[in-house]
Amino acid sequence: MFLIHLLQSHQWLFAFTLNALLIAVAQRLPLLTRAGWVHAGALGTILWGCLGWRGWLGVAFYLVLGSLVTRLGMAQKQRDGLAEGRGGRRGPENVWGSAATGAVIAILIKLGIGSEALLILGFTASFAAKLADTFGSEIGKRWGRTTILITTLRPVPAGTDGAISLEGTLASALGSVLMTAVMVSLALLPLGYAAILVAATGLLATLMESLLGAIAQDKISWLSNELVNGLQTCFAALMAIALGAWLGFIG
């Protein structure tokens, strides 16, 4: 028992030290604000401590892919007033809006609460949904030809809460499939029906996020983009877990 406790303590110490060193080096990259990097280090420590290097690396891939797609067509999006603030750098609110659901699930897995197979479905689906949202939003704002409101299907300006386009929706599907493929390649998620479920859930959660934006975001002052992102990832996780349990993916 003492040996297990010692090994677990060393794992957390290693996770903290590794993330502190990596963040110290990575701060030069234009991905996050300085505060964003600190919070990313805390998130990385949780992920490595709970899920090991695979969980950590999967989310690192999400960060890189999301940041890269944000920079596509940045000059044009800035001219149109559609670009993310701070030159695309993400802050603490973006880190936790994207990853709070995944962090909570990772902790549940570490504590042995619930079915690990179902929780992994929820973990991977939350990040598939978030990358789908980032791909759809960033590509749709720049290359979407006809942008419509999801509730009325009437044309609206690009960047409107709840707006979707064909190009953006296809990009969302690509983002969800890509994030699912990353999780499969890291052996966090089995290839097969579970992967299909995660990819489909990621896309559906993104459409639900657009629906929430159209219905409520401009009517509720405290419903920020980051909170909507958190609700989206939570919905994706819960839906994947529920469908996984219904289909028998319990492991």
C-alpha positions in Angstrom: 0.0 0.0 0.0 2.9 2.4 0.9 4.6 1.5 -2.4 1.4 2.4 -4.4 1.1 5.6 -2.6 4.7 6.5 -3.2 4.4 5.7 -6.9 1.3 7.9 -7.2 3.0 10.7 -5.4 5.9 10.5 -7.8 3.5 10.5 -10.7 2.0 13.8 -9.6 5.4 15.3 -8.8 6.6 14.3 -12.3 3.4 15.7 -13.9 3.8 19.0 -12.1 7.5 19.3 -12.9 7.1 18.3 -16.6 4.3 20.8 -17.2 6.1 23.6 -15.4 9.2 23.1 -17.6 7.2 22.8 -20.8 5.1 25.9 -20.0 8.2 27.9 -19.2 9.5 27.0 -22.7 6.2 27.2 -24.6 5.3 30.7 -23.4 7.1 32.1 -26.4 4.6 30.4 -28.7 1.6 32.7 -29.7 -1.0 30.2 -28.6 -2.1 31.4 -25.1 -1.7 34.5 -23.0 0.7 34.3 -20.1 -2.1 33.6 -17.6 -3.5 31.1 -20.1 -0.2 29.2 -20.1 -0.3 29.0 -16.3 -3.8 27.5 -16.3 -2.8 25.2 -19.1 0.0 24.0 -16.9 -2.5 23.2 -14.1 -4.8 21.4 -16.6 -1.8 19.5 -17.9 -0.8 18.4 -14.4 -4.3 17.1 -13.8 -4.4 15.2 -17.1 -1.0 13.6 -16.7 -1.6 12.8 -13.1 -5.0 11.2 -13.8 -4.7 9.7 -17.3 -0.9 9.6 -17.9 0.9 10.8 -21.0 -1.9 9.7 -23.4 -4.5 11.9 -21.9 -2.1 14.8 -21.7 -0.9 14.4 -25.3 -4.4 14.1 -26.6 -5.4 17.5 -25.2 -2.0 19.0 -26.3 -3.0 18.0 -29.8 -6.3 19.7 -29.3 -4.6 22.9 -28.3 -2.3 22.9 -31.2 -4.9 22.0 -33.8 -7.4 24.5 -32.4 -4.7 27.3 -32.4 -3.6 26.5 -36.0 -7.1 26.6 -37.4 -7.8 29.9 -35.5 -5.0 31.4 -37.5 -6.3 30.4 -40.9 -7.3 33.5 -42.8 -6.5 35.6 -39.7 -5.8 38.8 -41.7 -9.2 38.7 -43.5 -11.0 37.9 -40.3 -9.4 40.8 -38.6 -10.4 43.1 -41.5 -14.0 41.8 -41.1 -14.0 42.2 -37.4 -14.5 38.4 -36.9 -11.1 37.4 -35.5 -10.6 36.2 -32.0 -9.2 38.9 -29.7 -5.6 39.0 -28.6 -4.4 37.8 -32.0 -5.9 34.4 -31.4 -4.2 33.8 -28.0 -6.4 32.0 -25.6 -6.8 33.0 -21.9 -7.7 31.1 -18.7 -11.4 31.4 -19.5 -10.8 29.7 -22.8 -8.7 26.9 -21.3 -11.4 25.9 -18.8 -14.3 26.6 -21.1 -12.8 24.0 -23.4 -11.4 21.6 -20.9 -13.2 21.8 -17.5 -15.5 18.9 -18.5 -12.5 16.7 -19.6 -10.6 17.6 -16.4 -13.5 16.6 -14.2 -13.9 13.3 -16.1 -10.2 12.6 -15.8 -10.4 13.0 -12.0 -13.4 10.7 -11.8 -11.4 8.1 -13.8 -8.5 8.4 -11.4 -10.8 8.1 -8.4 -12.4 5.0 -9.9 -15.9 6.5 -9.9 -18.1 4.9 -12.6 -17.3 2.8 -15.6 -13.9 3.8 -17.0 -14.9 2.8 -20.5 -17.9 5.1 -20.4 -16.0 7.9 -18.9 -13.4 7.7 -21.6 -16.2 8.0 -24.1 -17.2 11.2 -22.3 -13.7 12.5 -22.1 -12.9 12.0 -25.8 -16.3 13.3 -26.9 -15.9 16.5 -25.0 -12.7 17.4 -26.9 -14.1 16.1 -30.2 -17.0 18.5 -29.7 -14.7 21.4 -28.8 -12.4 21.0 -31.8 -15.5 20.6 -34.0 -16.8 23.9 -32.7 -13.4 25.6 -33.3 -13.1 24.3 -36.8 -16.6 25.2 -37.7 -16.5 28.7 -36.2 -13.1 29.7 -37.6 -13.5 28.2 -41.1 -17.2 29.2 -41.3 -16.4 32.8 -40.4 -13.7 33.0 -43.1 -15.0 30.8 -45.9 -18.7 30.4 -45.3 -20.6 31.6 -48.3 -24.1 31.7 -46.9 -24.5 32.0 -43.2 -28.0 31.2 -41.7 -29.4 31.2 -38.2 -29.9 27.6 -37.1 -33.4 28.4 -35.6 -34.9 30.2 -38.6 -32.7 29.3 -41.5 -32.7 33.0 -42.5 -29.4 34.6 -43.7 -27.5 36.5 -41.0 -24.0 38.1 -40.9 -21.1 35.8 -40.2 -20.2 35.6 -36.5 -23.8 35.9 -35.3 -24.6 33.8 -32.3 -26.2 30.6 -33.6 -25.2 31.1 -37.2 -24.1 28.2 -39.3 -23.0 27.6 -42.8 -22.4 24.6 -45.0 -18.7 25.1 -45.1 -18.6 25.6 -41.3 -20.7 22.5 -40.7 -18.4 20.4 -42.9 -15.4 21.8 -41.1 -17.0 20.9 -37.7 -17.4 17.3 -38.9 -13.8 17.3 -40.0 -12.7 18.7 -36.6 -14.7 16.0 -34.7 -13.3 13.2 -36.8 -9.8 14.5 -36.5 -9.9 14.8 -32.7 -11.4 11.3 -32.6 -8.6 10.0 -34.8 -6.1 11.5 -32.4 -7.7 9.8 -29.4 -7.8 6.5 -31.3 -4.1 6.8 -32.4 -3.2 7.3 -28.7 -5.1 4.2 -27.7 -7.4 6.2 -25.5 -10.4 5.2 -27.6 -10.9 1.9 -29.4 -11.3 2.0 -33.2 -14.8 0.9 -34.2 -18.3 1.8 -33.1 -17.0 3.7 -30.0 -15.0 6.0 -32.3 -18.0 6.5 -34.6 -20.1 7.4 -31.6 -17.6 10.0 -30.3 -17.2 11.6 -33.8 -20.9 11.8 -34.3 -21.5 13.2 -30.8 -18.9 15.8 -31.3 -20.7 17.1 -34.4 -24.1 17.0 -32.8 -23.0 18.8 -29.7 -21.6 21.6 -31.9 -25.0 22.0 -33.6 -26.6 22.0 -30.2 -24.2 24.8 -29.1 -25.3 26.8 -32.1 -28.9 26.3 -31.2 -28.2 27.5 -27.6 -26.4 30.5 -29.0 -29.3 31.4 -31.2 -32.0 30.9 -28.5 -30.4 32.3 -25.4 -27.0 33.9 -25.7 -28.1 37.4 -26.6 -31.0 37.2 -24.0 -29.0 36.1 -21.0 -26.2 38.6 -20.0 -24.1 36.1 -18.0 -24.2 33.4 -20.7 -20.7 34.1 -22.1 -19.0 32.3 -24.9 -16.8 30.4 -22.5 -19.8 29.2 -20.5 -21.5 28.1 -23.7 -18.4 26.2 -24.6 -18.4 24.5 -21.2 -22.1 23.5 -21.6 -21.3 22.2 -25.1 -18.5 19.9 -23.9 -20.6 18.8 -20.9 -23.5 17.9 -23.3 -21.2 16.0 -25.6 -19.7 14.0 -22.7 -23.1 13.2 -21.1 -24.6 12.2 -24.5 -21.6 10.0 -25.3 -21.8 8.3 -21.9 -25.6 7.8 -22.1 -25.4 6.4 -25.7 -22.4 4.3 -24.8 -24.3 2.8 -21.8 -27.4 2.2 -23.9 -25.3 0.5 -26.6 -23.4 -1.6 -24.1 -19.9 0.0 -24.3 -19.2 -0.6 -20.6 -16.0 -2.6 -20.8 
